[in-house]
Amino acid sequence: MRDIDEMVERLLDMDIIGENNSITFTDEAKQLIHEISERCMDATLIVENKDRIDQYGKGLTAEEVYVDMLHKIVDAPTSLHMRMSARLLIPVIDQKLQEENGVE
């Protein structure tokens, strides 16, 4: 589990904010998001809430989910909530990026 936290930390340290405050995922960020997502998908919480997670992402872009994840991390009442926010939402971001690239 700790390696996921370290991977999320690396993602959050990446320079993906553009000049106009837009999110632009680099290829390196996309790859890291995918790796984190694969590790998170085995978690019981993800498996049990897959329908709710999929429903959450409807109508949102990967960038919008990423920004929402950042808000949830900052506003998290505990470190557990902070870590779980990333674990729940990074798979949604990965799915959105895959859809944008025509991969299902």
NUTOR-822720 format. One record per residue (C-alpha): residue number from 1; residue in three letters; z negated, y negated, x negated. Coordinates in pm, 1 decimal. Each point is the difference from the previous one (the first is absolute). Example, Ala and Ser with C-alpha at 12.3 -4.5 7.8 and 13.67 -1.06 7.14 Angstrom:
// residues 2
+-----+-----+----------+----------+----------+
!   k !   r !       zz !       yy !       xx !
+-----+-----+----------+----------+----------+
!   1 ! ALA !   -780.0 !    450.0 !  -1230.0 !
!   2 ! SER !     66.0 !   -344.0 !   -137.0 !
+-----+-----+----------+----------+----------+
***
This chain:
// residues 104
+-----+-----+----------+----------+----------+
!   k !   r !       zz !       yy !       xx !
+-----+-----+----------+----------+----------+
!   1 ! MET !      0.0 !      0.0 !      0.0 !
!   2 ! ARG !    -80.3 !   -236.0 !   -282.8 !
!   3 ! ASP !    357.2 !     22.8 !   -132.5 !
!   4 ! ILE !    125.3 !   -130.9 !    336.0 !
!   5 ! ASP !   -232.6 !   -298.9 !    -34.8 !
!   6 ! GLU !    137.4 !    -66.0 !   -347.5 !
!   7 ! MET !    357.9 !     25.4 !    126.8 !
!   8 ! VAL !    -76.4 !   -242.6 !    284.9 !
!   9 ! GLU !   -158.2 !   -236.8 !   -250.8 !
!  10 ! ARG !    318.9 !     11.3 !   -210.0 !
!  11 ! LEU !    207.3 !    -73.1 !    311.8 !
!  12 ! LEU !   -216.6 !   -296.3 !     92.0 !
!  13 ! ASP !     33.1 !   -134.9 !   -354.8 !
!  14 ! MET !    381.4 !      8.9 !     12.0 !
!  15 ! ASP !    190.1 !   -325.9 !     26.8 !
!  16 ! ILE !    182.5 !     46.4 !    331.1 !
!  17 ! ILE !    -55.3 !   -343.6 !    154.7 !
!  18 ! GLY !    311.9 !   -216.7 !    -12.7 !
!  19 ! GLU !     24.6 !   -377.0 !    -44.1 !
!  20 ! ASN !     -3.2 !    -59.2 !    374.8 !
!  21 ! ASN !   -301.7 !    233.1 !     44.3 !
!  22 ! SER !    223.0 !    282.0 !    119.9 !
!  23 ! ILE !    -64.2 !    360.2 !    -97.0 !
!  24 ! THR !    268.0 !    159.7 !   -216.2 !
!  25 ! PHE !    -71.1 !    359.6 !    -95.3 !
!  26 ! THR !    130.1 !     84.0 !   -346.2 !
!  27 ! ASP !    135.7 !    347.5 !    -69.8 !
!  28 ! GLU !   -320.0 !     67.4 !   -195.8 !
!  29 ! ALA !   -214.2 !   -107.5 !    298.4 !
!  30 ! LYS !    205.7 !    214.4 !    238.4 !
!  31 ! GLN !    -42.7 !    303.1 !   -226.1 !
!  32 ! LEU !   -375.7 !    -57.1 !    -26.0 !
!  33 ! ILE !    -27.2 !    -44.4 !    377.5 !
!  34 ! HIS !    183.1 !    329.9 !     46.0 !
!  35 ! GLU !   -227.9 !    180.5 !   -246.5 !
!  36 ! ILE !   -312.7 !   -137.3 !    168.5 !
!  37 ! SER !    138.8 !     93.2 !    340.6 !
!  38 ! GLU !     64.9 !    358.7 !   -105.7 !
!  39 ! ARG !   -357.3 !     35.1 !   -123.1 !
!  40 ! CYS !   -143.1 !   -156.2 !    315.8 !
!  41 ! MET !    201.7 !    214.4 !    241.8 !
!  42 ! ASP !   -219.7 !    302.6 !    -63.2 !
!  43 ! ALA !   -315.3 !   -183.0 !    103.1 !
!  44 ! THR !   -158.1 !    124.6 !    322.5 !
!  45 ! LEU !    -31.3 !   -354.3 !    135.6 !
!  46 ! ILE !    374.9 !    -56.4 !    -37.9 !
!  47 ! VAL !     94.5 !    333.9 !    152.3 !
!  48 ! GLU !   -233.2 !    -44.4 !    297.4 !
!  49 ! ASN !    120.6 !   -354.6 !     71.5 !
!  50 ! LYS !    372.5 !     37.6 !    -76.8 !
!  51 ! ASP !    109.0 !   -100.8 !    354.0 !
!  52 ! ARG !   -221.6 !   -309.4 !      0.7 !
!  53 ! ILE !    120.9 !    -98.6 !   -346.5 !
!  54 ! ASP !    364.6 !     41.9 !    102.8 !
!  55 ! GLN !    -62.4 !   -204.6 !    314.4 !
!  56 ! TYR !   -162.4 !   -277.1 !   -205.2 !
!  57 ! GLY !    311.5 !    -41.9 !   -213.0 !
!  58 ! LYS !    247.6 !    -37.0 !    286.0 !
!  59 ! GLY !    179.6 !   -333.1 !     -9.6 !
!  60 ! LEU !   -145.1 !    -98.5 !   -338.4 !
!  61 ! THR !    170.6 !    -22.4 !   -336.9 !
!  62 ! ALA !   -140.8 !    149.1 !   -319.3 !
!  63 ! GLU !    -80.7 !   -351.3 !   -114.8 !
!  64 ! GLU !   -191.8 !    -78.9 !    320.0 !
!  65 ! VAL !   -202.8 !    319.8 !    -30.6 !
!  66 ! TYR !    -73.3 !    -83.5 !   -365.7 !
!  67 ! VAL !   -129.4 !   -345.7 !     91.8 !
!  68 ! ASP !   -210.3 !    148.3 !    280.0 !
!  69 ! MET !   -139.2 !    253.2 !   -246.5 !
!  70 ! LEU !    -97.7 !   -282.8 !   -234.3 !
!  71 ! HIS !   -182.5 !   -174.7 !    285.7 !
!  72 ! LYS !   -179.6 !    321.1 !     92.7 !
!  73 ! ILE !   -104.9 !     56.4 !   -362.1 !
!  74 ! VAL !   -133.6 !   -353.8 !    -35.5 !
!  75 ! ASP !   -178.2 !      7.1 !    336.5 !
!  76 ! ALA !   -140.2 !    352.5 !    -40.7 !
!  77 ! PRO !   -374.3 !     15.5 !     68.4 !
!  78 ! THR !    -54.2 !    275.9 !   -259.8 !
!  79 ! SER !    176.8 !    144.0 !   -301.9 !
!  80 ! LEU !     67.5 !    315.7 !    202.3 !
!  81 ! HIS !    186.8 !   -202.7 !    264.1 !
!  82 ! MET !    190.0 !   -177.3 !   -276.6 !
!  83 ! ARG !    113.5 !    325.5 !   -162.6 !
!  84 ! MET !     84.3 !    165.2 !    331.8 !
!  85 ! SER !    210.9 !   -298.1 !    110.8 !
!  86 ! ALA !    226.9 !     55.3 !   -299.1 !
!  87 ! ARG !      9.4 !    377.3 !     52.9 !
!  88 ! LEU !     96.0 !    -38.8 !    365.3 !
!  89 ! LEU !    257.1 !   -277.0 !    -40.0 !
!  90 ! ILE !    180.8 !     84.7 !   -324.1 !
!  91 ! PRO !    163.5 !    305.8 !    163.4 !
!  92 ! VAL !    125.3 !   -233.5 !    276.3 !
!  93 ! ILE !    141.8 !   -237.7 !   -262.1 !
!  94 ! ASP !    168.0 !    294.0 !   -174.8 !
!  95 ! GLN !    150.2 !    121.3 !    327.6 !
!  96 ! LYS !    135.5 !   -348.5 !     74.4 !
!  97 ! LEU !    153.0 !    -27.5 !   -348.9 !
!  98 ! GLN !    158.6 !    345.2 !     40.7 !
!  99 ! GLU !    147.1 !   -105.4 !    337.3 !
! 100 ! GLU !    143.7 !   -318.4 !   -155.2 !
! 101 ! ASN !    173.2 !    216.1 !   -261.6 !
! 102 ! GLY !    133.0 !    242.5 !    261.0 !
! 103 ! VAL !   -234.6 !    282.3 !   -101.4 !
! 104 ! GLU !   -197.9 !    171.3 !    277.7 !
+-----+-----+----------+----------+----------+
***
